[in-house]
Amino acid sequence: MSQRIIFHIDVNSAYLSWEAVHRLQHGDPLDLRTVPSVIGGDPVTRHGIVLTKSIPAKKFNIQTGESIFSASAKCPELIIVRPNYSLYMQCSKAFGDILREYSPVIEQYSIDEYFVDFSNMQCLYKEPVETAYTIKNRIKNELGFTVNIGISTNKILAKMASELKKPDKVHTIFPDEIATKMWVLPIEELFMVGRATAKKLRSRAITTIGDLANYDPKLIKLFLMSHGMLVWNYANGIEYSPVRENRRPMIKGIGNSTTIAFDVEDKGAAHLVLLSLTETVSARLRQSGYCARLVSVSLKTNEFYSCSHQRKILSAIDCTNAIHEIACELFDELWTGEPVRHLGVRVSELCQNDFYQLALFEKDYVKQRAVDQAVDSLRSRFGNGSVFRSSFLNSGVRFSSGGTMDDEEYPMMSSLL
């Protein structure tokens, strides 16, 4: 049996690159990639967060996920551009179309990432590394933006390879290269090792990916449970999931909002309304087969003042409790005490949920996700009201409220697979 060959293609600073190319094509003399600039938030009010940043912006220590206000304080000359999702969908489709010329088995992992199974295509094209350079250069010359391409025998190693030196590079991490190319990296560089997990690993003198790979897996499982085995396998380059052909359309986000029948004047009631909204959002997120990297909360007071707040998270999630906890934190940061009549919860920055098992590891969300799945199953069989939380009893708040806010006006392409 021939060895699998998997490509992972990742756009460099996707939103900013796409915005820069679009502006250059329409006569703007300034390339946003060459100056301190960010995509995200409102350039007038300076609300919102940084979704992506230019390389010059990094010199000011501007971080993805920080507030636009904070980023502007670091760099007063910072150029702030609102996100243009319809443009990003077009750019994503354009480079996906190029990839389809090289393999019929393609998986869109997120708006700016694809996996390509090149295993059976070598008889038609050049060897993998040379083909990857051809693809990379075609995207750059024909579409105007750059990508990194990682090549290996499975998804995890291909993804890790694409994260090596950027931008506009092709890298390999084949099994015989793991020790020299991956094990030397800091533990934080390993896919699915977030800050909390890294802190626990470093407390046990596990500072590099190689340290983790060569650690006793039984001990790893003792203090990190199932997630410990996941990252231990990843550190050793062990991952078997296939490149899955995407048939369902990808949406930008899923949301829910409601106008409340009474003035909400305390955090407890507001948190309960947010829970009722999150129940619907998270269930539909799981049903769609996605996880989210961005959570947003919006509110409107009884005087019709509207505002919103959002947060980018390191590990994509679909757990009801995890999303609700972030939504409550956002509300608490946003709310100044006025009576509230309208609340909304939205998740975006979606990615496929079938590449790895996800969890937030500060708390035991692995068990909570299992509960979510059981509840989803019961509601599917016996109706939405068959199971709900006791906190809604006699509260005056419906266990599932609001309408919907799916962003399906700009659906991503389905793979032609």
N, C-alpha and C positions, 0 to 999 in steps of 0.2 A: 504493500500500500504506500503511495507517495505521501510525502510530508505535506501537512497543511501549510499554506502561505496566506497570512492575513495582513491586510493593510489597514491602518487607522489614519484617516485624513482629518486634520484639524486646522481650521482657518486661524491665522494669526490675528489676534485682537479683532475678532470678526466684525462686530457692529461698527467699530471705528474705521476699520479698513473699508467696509462696504460704503459707509457714509463718505469717506474721503474719495474713493473712486467715483462715486456718483457725482460728487461736486466737481471734481476735475473734468469729468466727461461733459458737464454742463457749463464749462467756462470759468469756474472759480480758479484763480491762480494759486490759491493756498492749499497745500496738501496737509490735511489735519494730522497726518502721521508724523510730520516733521516738527510740530510745535506742541507745547503742553496743551492737551485737549482731552476731554472725556465725553462719553455718551451716557446720558441719564439725567433724570430730574428736569427741573424747569429753570432755564437760564435767566429768567426775570426774577422770580421769587427765590431762586436758589434752594428750593425744596427738593427732596428726593435723594437718591443715592447714585453712586458711580457704578455703572454697569460694566464699562470697559474703559481703558485709558491708553494713551499713546506712550511710546517708549520715552520721549522727553518728559512726560508727566511723572514717570517713575523717579526721576531725579529729585522731585519735590516730596518724595515719600507718600504720594497719593496712592491709596489702596482701593482695590475693587470692593464695593460694599460699604464704603464710608459715605457719610453724608456729603451732598454737594456743598453745603455751607462750610463744612470742615475742609474740604478740598480747596475751595476758593480762598480760605484763610491761608492755606499753605502757599498758594500761587495766585496772587491777585490778577494776573494776566491770563488765567486759565480760560480756555474756550470751552463752553458748555453747549452741547447739542442734544436736543430732544431725540429720543429713540424714534425711528421710523420703521415700524415692523413690516409694513407692506413691502418696503424696499428690501428688507432683510430676507423675506420669503422668496422674492424674485432672485436674489443672489444665491441663496441656498439651493434653489431649484437649478440654477444655471450650472453650478459646479457639480451638483448631483448628476445632471445630464451627461457631463463629460465622463464621470466615473462609470456610468452605465455602458459606455463604449468598451470598457475593459473587463467587465464581468457581469453576468446576469444575476449574481447573488450579492446584493448590497443591502445594508441595514443603516438607516438613518438613526443615529443615536441621539442627536439633538440638532438644533437648527444649524450648527456650524461643525458637526462631526459626523463622519460616515465610517462604517466598517465595510471593507470589500474583501470577499473571499476570492483570492487569486489562484487557489490551489490547482484547478484544472485548466488554467488559461495559458500556461507557459508554452503549450504547443502552438498557440496562435500569436503570442507576443514574445518580446525579448525576456531575458531573465528578470526576476522581480525588482532588483535594485535599479536596473536601467529603465524598466517600465515606470517605476515610481518617479524617477527624475523626469521622464517624459510627461507624466501626468502633472507633476508639480509645475513644470515649465509651461505647459499648455494653459493651466489655470492662470498663471501669472501673465502670460502674453495675451491670452484671449479675453480674460475677465478683469485683469488689472490688480488683483490682490494675491497675497501669498499664503501658502499653506505649509504645514509640517506634515510629513508622512512617516509613520512608524511601520516597520515590517518585522513580523515574527511568525511563530507557528500557532499562536492563539491570541485572543483579544487582549488579555491583560498585558502581555509582553509588547504587543503592537502599540497599545495605548501608552505604556511607559516609554517606549522608544520615541513616540511622537512628542513627548514632553521634554526630551533632551534639548540641547542648545537650539534656540530660536533666534530669528524667524527664517523662513524659506529654506528649510533643511530636510534631508532624508536621513533617517537613522535606522539601524537594525539592532534588535536585541534577540538574537537566536539563543537557544538553550546553552550553547557553549560560550556565550558572551555574557551570561547573567552575572557571573562573579566579577568580571572586569568592568562592566558598564552599569550594572544596577546595584550590586551589593555595596559598592563604595558610596552610594548616595545617602544623605541624612534620612532618618526614618520618616520624617514628615513628607518626603517626596513620594512615598509609596501610596498608590491609589487606595482610597478608603481608610487612610490613617489621618484622622483629624486631630485637632489640638488636644482634645481630652484623651484620646487613645495614645497619642504621642507622649503626653505627660506621664501616663501610666507606664509606658514602655521605657521611657528614659529613667524613671524612678528605679528601674531594675537593670540599669546600665545597658539597655538596648538602645544604642544611639544611631546605628546605621541599618539599612535594609539587610545587609549581610548578617549583622548581629541577630536580627529576628529570624532569618532563614535558618541559622545554625543553632537556634535556641530549642530547648526541649518542648515539643508541641504539647505535651501533657501539662507542663507548667503554664504555657501560654493559655491553654483552655481554662485552667483553674481561675485565673484572674481576669480574663476577657471573654470567657464563655464561647459561644458559637462564633462571635465576631473575631475572637482570637485565632480560631482555626482558619477563618476566611483570609485574614491578612497574612498568616503564616504561609498558607498555600500561595498567595499572591507573591510573597517575598521569594518563594522557591519557583516561581513561574508556572504554577499549577493552576490551570483553568481550562475547562472543556466546552463551554457553551458555544453553539454554532452561530454563524452569522445568519440572523433571521431576516427573512424578507418582509419588509414593512408593507402591509396592505391597507391598514387603517390610516386615515388622514391624521396628521398631527396638528393640534391646535395650540395657539399661543398661551392660553391660560384658561382657568376655570374659576368662576366666582359666584357669589351669592350675596344678595342684599335684601334688606327689609325696612319698611317704614313701620315704626313701632306704634302701637295703639295708645301708649301712655308715655309721659316724659320719663326717661331714665336718668336718675339723679345720683346713683351710687355705683361704684365699681362692680359690686357683686351682681347686680341686675344686668349691667352691661356685659360682664363676662359670660353670663348665662345666655344672653342673646347671641353673643359671638360663638358660643358652643353650638347653639341650634343651627347657625349658619355653617359652621365648620363641619358639622355632621354631614350635611349635604355635599359640601365641596370635597371633603376627603373621600367620601364614598364614590362620587363620580370620578375622582382622580384615580382611585384604585380600579374602578370598572373600566376606565379608558386605557389602563395599563401604563400609567405614567407616575413619576415622582416629580416633586417641585423643588426648585432651589431659591425661590423668592416668594415671600409672604407679604401681602399688603392688607391694610385695614383703612377703611374710609368712614367718616362720620359726618352727620349734618345735625346742627343744633336746632332747637325750636325757633330760633331766629333766622334759620336758613343759612347759617354760616357753614361752609363745607371745607373739609381738610382731609388729608390722607397721610399715611406713613407706611414705609415698607422696609424690609430687611432681607438681605441676601444671606443664605446659610451655606455652610461648608459642605454638608452632606445632604444630598437630595432626600426628601421624605414624602411619605404618603400616610403617615400615622395620624389619626384624628387627634389624639392627645398632644402630640408634638406640634401640630399646626395650631391647635387651640392655645397652647402655652405661649407660642410666639405671638399670636394675634392679641392675646391679653397684654403681653409686655408692650406691644406697639400701641395699643389703646391707652395704657397707663402713661406712656411717654407723650402721647398726643393730646389727651383730654385735659382741659383746664378747669373743669367743674361745671360748665354750662349744661342745662338739660339737653339730652340727646333724643332725637326723634327718628333718626335713620342711621343704620349701621351696615357695613359691607365687609366681606372677607374675600380675598382673591389670592390664588396661587398662580405662579407663572415660572418662566425659565424651566420648562418641562423637559424631562428626558425619559427614555425608556426604562422600565423597572425590571427588565428581565435579564440584565447583564450580571447583576450581583444582588445579594441580599442586603437591604439597607436598614440602617438604624441610627438613631442618635444615642451615643453611648454614655452621656452623662447620666442617663436613667435607663431603666430596663425596657426600652421600647420594643425589643424583640418579642416579648410576651404580649405587649399591648397590640402589636400588629397582628398577632395570631387571634387575639380577641376581636379585632376589627374584621378580620376575614370571616370569623364565625358569625358575627352580627350581620355582615353583608349577606351571607348565605341565608340566614333566617329571614331577613327582610325580603330577600328575593323570592323566597318560597311562600311566606305567609303575609306579606304586606309590610309597608314601611312602618306602620304603627305597632307591629307585633313585638318589637323590642325597643325600649328607650330608657334613658337614664332617670333614676329616681329623683334627681335634682330638679327635674321639670314638673314634678307633681305639685299641684297647688301653687305654682309660681306665677301663673299668668303668662308664661312664655311657652310657645309651642316647641315641642322637641325637634321639629324640623320646619324652619320658616324661611321665607324669602322666595325670590324668583331666581333667575340664573343670569350669569354674565359670561357665557362662553365666548371666546374670541374666534368665532368661526367665519368672520367676514374675510379673513385672509388665511384660508386653510393652506397648510403646506401640501406639497405634492405627495401623492402615494407613489411608492416605487412601482415600476412597471414589471413586477416580478410575480 
